[in-house]
Amino acid sequence: MAYQPPPLIHRKRLLTWGLTAAVLIVMPLIFKQSFALSMMSQMGIAIIFALSYNMLLGQTGMLSFGHAVYFGLGAFFSVHALNAVGAGNFHWPVTLLPLIGGVAGLFFGVIFGYVTTKHSGTPFAMISLGIAEMVAACSLMFPTFFGGEGGISTDRVVGNAVMGITFGPSIQVYYLIAGWCFVCMVAMYALTQTPLGRMANAVRDNAERARFVGYNPTHVRYMMLMLSSFFAGIAGALAAINYELVTAENVGVVASGNVLLMSFIGGIGHFFGPIIGAMLVTFIQSALSNYTLAWLLYFGLFFLVMILFAPGGIASLITLHKPAWEVAQVRKLVPSYIVAGLAGAVLLVGVISLIEMIYQVETKAEQSGTEMSLFGIGFDAATVMPWVVSVCILFVGALLLWMASRYVRSSWTQVAAVINARRSA
Amino acid sequence: MEFFLVTLLNSLSYGLLLFMLSSGLTLIFSMMGVLNFAHASFYMLGAYFAFQTSQAIGFWPALVVAPIAVAALGAITERYGLRTVHKYGHVAELLFTFGLAYIIEEIVHLIWGRAPVEYKIPAVLDFSAFSIFSTQYPAYRVFMMLVSVGMLIALYFALTRTRIGLIIQASLTHPDMVESLGHNVPRVFMTVFAGGAALAGLAGVIGGNAFVTEPGMAASVGTIVFVVVVFGGMGSLAGAFVASLVIGAVQTFSVGFDYSLLNLFALLGIETSADSAWYDLWKVTISQAGPVLPYILMVLMLIFRPKGLMGTREG
């Protein structure tokens, strides 16, 4: 029987997208602070970028270390376009500026993709890294285009206001980003349902078989990379509008690593994974960096723990519970999760206090001494007692977590028995 | 001539240092199929450990202690990290080393701060060995070359003449057969990983004070080492050796040339001014373009000879 693709528009799907659109519209009405608004704008940009990245990693199995090249170049081209509009040399509505970024991203995707997509696996990863380094090094060589150290700044309020929309207030920029984010999400989801999207999955799983079916894996990879760089360019243009500044950091290797972390933490195996990852990572980055200077370390540890224990990301942790949910057994897991959560919290307290104390003694002692306070308790990190206590908490936490993990496992065994019984019934 | 000779010697010592890093990386890659992103972080840790030990007990003990400490860390990484994620496939392994590199850099920030540390050349070696025309050539550079060449010879004999070396070579190509013959292949993997880390650590000990010991050193050397491995051909030690010397030379020589295409145009009698088309591109000097050259070489190599210089396989 010939393959019948599921219909693109049906009730359940319309409901999901309708809800997504509603959330995008309603969010700024609930969270009105400017801090929340700018974070949501950042999230919207990150979602497009992470989803475009997952077209490569999750759907085609291409681990790229240089995706920020397309994001950053898209941003640079749109910032120059915006400046040209501002100077009156060029006419283009700001609302459609992301298209310019997208086309710029696509253009470089066509050029670099031709070289990189001839390979897959580790060689592809390394070449993408090499190209990212090349572009980053070039960005300091051509100050007229890349703006040198200071970057290129712009003013997004150009031209005549259409229906009062000037993109001056950040709420208007939020809705611009939200609109583009929604369109891109729908487009990228639709792509996964096309023959190209399906062949990308086949190339990821087994390139040789894909070749036998009559598709050229190189072409599939090239197509996916071009499309993905188009969306990355759109995200870059939105970032240019949002921040009104584009610097060489935007094309840098750190930015490329960041999008990889986002997608992986969210879960590359599911379409909605990178959306979760983009939101969570953006939130962590803006919230945690206010509290501690060592936040990058916590972030890195979080990433490592995810790889070691949940390589499918948060999305797979969620979908893991689907069978249990269907037989209404999730409530049996809840007590063990609460116990594990508490044990994990104890371990976390131990880890955090050790890291913060090392940080106080090694780095901050010269300016502010070794007196510090943590979790509302003031103490001197130069004395022995806090270290002993922290190490004790750490070990107790580890022991508790080990015991709790056995509890979780036994609860799961019970639930699995119920699921199997229902299935065979 | 003077410039040429001095730069040649510098590029040689730098290239040999690159080979100490890339040899470990390429061995680990050909054995496990994992590109170790944290390899340059081991180089950085070697430098920092050496800085700490040389402050406590001096440079010479540090030359032994630091690589051993780094090797122990490498062994732990393989045993408890990579082996755990191995079942999830190569992407997870690659990402694990990527995350590890990230964390090591943050830990270095945490302990030693963001500024470079004062890891100095030992006083015994701080004199000029000989002079080339009017330039005094530092003895430490000579010492670096001696250590690297010594390591190179030791590595060669260890791999080709010792029992463990032969088992390693066999495990590269026929791991299943080696396992059936009763050898513990996972332990061989751990040994290779630790050995590669030790080499990187040693490179850090001798390179950290010749260049600069700072948290950014892993990132700046790391990508160059990747370029070396790709350029030389993945999994080929001989290729890595040639590529290390070539890339080392390209990087060292390009710094010294202040010519741009404008000079060429002037020679050819073409008039240029700041208003000419693509003026930005023409005015870039070779020394400014230096950082990009290794990557351009790599991309060209991948277009025309994807296997690399002496590689036998394509990934």
Interface residues (C-beta under 8 A of the other chain):
Chain A: L57 G61 L63 V115 K118 H119 S120 G121 T122 P123 F124 A125 M126 I127 L129 G130 I131 E133 M134 A137 C138 L140 M141 F142 P143 T144 F145 V253 G257 L260 F264 A294 L296 L297 G300 L301 F303 L304 I307 L308 P311 I355 I358 Y359 E362 T363
Chain B: F29 G33 L35 G81 T84 V85 Y88 H90 V91 A92 L94 L95 F96 F98 G99 L100 Y102 I103 E106 I107 H109 L110 I111 W112 G113 A219 T223 F226 V227 V229 V230 M234 D280 L281 V284 Q288 A289 P291 V292 Y295 I296 M298 V299 L302 I303 P306 E314 G315
